[in-house]
Amino acid sequence: MEEHKQEMEDFLRFINSSLEVSETGVSDWIEMKSILELEEVGSDGQKEDILRRKIKVCQKIIGVFIGNQNSDKMIYVIEMGVVTSLLRFIDSQQLDKIQIYHIWAFFVFTCASNNQICLHLFNLNPFPTLVRLLDHSDTLVINKAVLSIFNIIIPGSNLTETASVHPYYESLDAVDGIQKLFDLYNRISNVEDKDAIVESIGNIYRAQEIPNDDMKKYIISHLKQILMRVDDDSKAHAQIALSYLVQNSENLTEIMKGIDIDQIANNLKLNVDENQIFFDCWIIIAILENRADDELRKRIIDSGYVRDLLNLFLTNDQESITLPHVHSFYVLTTPISDEVTQLLYSTKPYPALVQLLNHTDCQIVDYVVASIYNILTNTQDSLNSQEIAQTVHPHFADMQACGGVLKLFSLFQRNLNKYSRDHSAICVGALYGSKEITDRNIRREIISYLKLLQNDYHDQMKFIANSTLIDLGKNEVNRPEFQINTQVAQSPQNEKVPPDNKQTNISSQAQFNNEFNLFLCGIDGMIMIQPMKAPNGKYYDYKNIQQYLSSHNNQDPDGNAIEITHLHLDNDLQEIIKKFVIDNPDHPLIRPGFH
């Protein structure tokens, strides 16, 4: 198997070096599409010649895109219909006639880091083709079919809310793809393929019970085994898959089998095998990420895990503190109740967290500042809800005692990324409340930046910045630093944005107060779940326009000829719609099934 793979990789490198890929223009793609669509007719020799020409087209596609994920070119090629023709050609062939070049030519498109490309591919209905290839006799063909399915499913998980059914579940299940993936899992030994299968099934059963008990047991067990491996890039995918499955109580029960919270705490306290501790961290992340469960969080805190984790942060060399360590603390800070916030605060977390603000890993720093931010703002929210007036944040003295205010300001000035800069500025401002910021540099820079955040693309950040400025402006020393033109805005749903979502790009042009009509589907006038933008600028809900085009000979409501691939998912608008629906759950135009 490995020799076969190496042989193929060497051959592909030859293809990539020998083809003049930079000169592949419009006429070349038109010709390639035409060749793929040729009927295999005539004498045996003529048929063989047509098949050889089609193989050369596949090789050229591979040569163009392997190691060169040009998103614009990929989208152009997909929209030209080349990939559609490729899928039709593969479908037309007997299974034993399909070669590795055929599926690899499709696979290279799925490797793109651009989620938009994978949405385009899903819209071509590739699952019937890919699922059929799972029965192929060539292990390399199977490998590329499995990885293609995986590469399409994973970005599809980002299209809808974490607690909702995966948007591609019905399409894969309709061709018995889930069961066929599991059947393949049971008969193969290749680790890469087995990992991709369990992670695909974990994603596709998001927020749903895996109904087959054997499948549930083996899939969850394998995902947990991935978390036990040393230095394996699959760990993050396995953790996410478990986090999706845990949204269902029956899956959670299966996941928790063999998991003892007290033992996890004891492992950390005794500093047992490092790999076991990493596994424990990943499990805590998996069972709590994006999930409200105060009782489980209280159990973990009461077990002593948080106390010993904070001690690890304080006493160990910083380079030995890893992302799973800090991520496992972060998931304990959100989403949580006032009671859990107080329990976390009682563990005296600030000295340890503040020390990690100097860590060399920017992602670790992001999780640390996010944890501080969550504890501070949860506490402030609780006081505000009780209408308890405070001149200064109740945690100010604790943060000041461990140098936290200066460390947060230092992080702000380092400007590692927008996420840490935003959250460190909010933390500093929130800590001072309506107290004078005595350091002139801190006062000037923090207030100036908070004013910029009033126009941020993220509603929660805008609201927090606005509220923080209002409090700071109550102090006569702080007041001259800015002209107060802030009004108390209506608070959006209390959400804590995780570090891995920090770059969400929400377009200001579609804010609800200005252009609510953008939220509405051009077919039925209801709020869209997946807003698809047509070439003429009009918007339609994905399912609506897909059904409409199918029943109207690919003509849109205005009578224009159009393919589903001509529409693009507007991720910015989708994020804004989600926030509107969260804030206005009873709005009469919310589409059934949105929640």
Buried (B, 14 or more C-beta within 10 A) or exposed (E): EEEEBEEBEEBBEEBBEEBEBEEBEEEBBEEBBEBBBBEBEEEEEEEEBBBEEBBEBBBBBBBBBBEEBBEEBBBEBBBBBBBBBBBBBBEEBEEEEBBBBBBBBBBBBBBBEBBBBBBBBBBBBBBBBBBBBBEBEBBBBBBBBBBBBBBBBBBBBBBBBBBBBBBBBEBBBEBEBBBBBBBBBEEBEBEEBBBBBBBBBBBBBBBBBBEEEEBBEBBBBBBBBBBBBEEBEBBBBBBBBBBBBBBBEBBBEBBBEEBEBEBBBBBBBEEEEEEBBBBBBBBBBBBBBBBEBBEBBBBBBBBBBBBBBBBBBEEEEEEEBBBBBBBBBBBBBBBBBBEBBBBBBEBEBBBBBBBBBEBEBEBBBBBBBBBBBBBBBBBBBBBEEEEEEBEBBBBBEBBBEBBBBBBBBEBBEBEBBEBBBBBBBBBBBBBBBBBBBEEEEBBBBBBEBBBEBBEBBBBBBBBBBBBBBBBBBEBEEBBEBBEBEBEEEEBBEBBBBBBBEBEEEBBEEBBBEEEEEBBBBBBEEBBBBBBBBBEEEBBBBBBBBBEBBEEEEBEBBEEEEBEBBBBBBBBBBBBBBBBBBBBBEEEEBBBEEBE
